[in-house]
């Protein structure tokens, strides 16, 4: 399969790795966290509060809040809007992301 | 985005890239006499003159309006939720992704490129203040200014990833807030790998990524053709575009088509791309189920009757690893409805703003352009943005521009009517299908609220079932819940257009009836505020936003 980057002749300024649940994923400067995850073939990175169902990016524009993720310990960030940065640690978000609150 | 705006350690060091700042402090010295809190301190320069025009949204309509208004001598502040101008239509990769040919994923890129150049030139000259990553969550009349008849507006925004509060004051407001995708649920639509058609397009345009290798595109509307073409050009295999409407629906609207040869050429371009990539176009058909355990493995495609009911015995399974689905767009109206702007129901069955020939809403001082007035596409948005700017500036409206708008609106109406969902689509839903993705409310629960508990509108269903009460505030399920309740979908009504930290709300002055003297003297941010660790916006976050202690300094 050809790569979308070929279509626009994309040569990123920098590449780095993003830590996702302990895995090092290849990332390019300028990508959102959701784009890095899609690029690695990962489509789900959180579970729902009630049913524990897997979810990932859906609307892609920040409207649906399905892509919520925990970034550097901060839960409920919209992965489709947040830019990936070199030292980021991204973790799958279980439910509300606030299990420690016990609510 | 300027570094200062991304650094939560210096919330008061706001970007000052434009002319003398038009933002004022969302002062904490509220009428209630509440003590000043940090949330109110992080605005730009206090007491600056209001902008002549504040534009919300930097998509085709907002961008066209901003540059036209600046050409005509207005001082303009543009607030956009995105990191780069262009909105969803002209969404493109960040510069750091080094795309030499971003236009490869776009139609009409030159129209954007020329306006972006003008935006930057005006920005350098101090005529436009462009605030990216600023999400306007409400617009209110400036009570203090109203008292002396000057009729100014306050736009409250959250800036940057750290959600710093910013307030902009302006004499006129143009709402160019665009639209989001209409989703009609079906069994399996919450599976990973099922993504919005516009969502797939957005992720491709900005992040240069695909949702899968073999992607079925389904739903209704011309966007599907563009999405399928881009996915295929970017390397995906697209076995089919599944369109619920029949293209023969356009036949009864020939005059509108013939007046828009440009649109016909555009359609032919999309059609040609489908042929070139070997993509089949199935009309009067829908994906009525997505299959898979952890992610999509296949979809069921069914023929539809005229009312969009699946025809028994026509179901076919199509293997794929992603589904891009959407049924047209919904105007994003909450800022307008919050101001009391009148709405109407459009040909595609959604609510849009009532606008006059000068793009004025029913509320004096508030203009709107683009998809908020009814879904019509980028060319129409560009024309309407220019018209709105000329109207705000008190200039005559060029006849040719007025004619172009009328022609494109007529086409949009024909298109909307052709793709309006048939009532039978609810036949896709089993009682177990989640309708509300956020609160995980299945169709059976919504049906029970309607059948047994007497709910007759989406709002009552929401109160009884929590459908629409989650993070997205009904953006994804609103149209479906209304259909199940047997009523027309209402316009977006959300008091806040995005989640707002409670501290910011607490720090706002009480607007109507508050003593004018206090409101007209916003507290300037002081060095004490800037260096006070308690002034970090993160410390004002409600439970759920994380604490300052747990927040690394680089985010």
Interface residues (C-beta under 8 A of the other chain):
Chain A: X1 X2 X3 X4 X5 X6 X7 X8 X9 X10 X11 X12 X13 X14 X28 X29 X30 X31 X32 X34 X35 X36 X38 X39 X43 X44 X48 X49 X50 X51 X53 X54 X55 X56 X57 X58 X59 X60 X61 X62 X63 X64 X65 X66 X68 X71 X72 X73 X74 X75 X76 X77 X80 X82 X83 X85 X87 X88 X96 X97 X98 X101
Chain B: X81 X83 X88 X93 X94 X95 X96 X97 X98 X99 X100 X101 X102 X104 X105 X161 X180 X181 X190 X192 X193 X194 X195 X196 X198 X199 X200 X201 X202 X203 X204 X206 X207 X208 X209 X210 X211 X212 X213 X233 X234 X235 X236 X237 X294 X295 X322 X437 X438 X439 X440 X470 X471 X472 X475 X476 X543 X544 X545 X546 X550 X551 X552 X554 X555
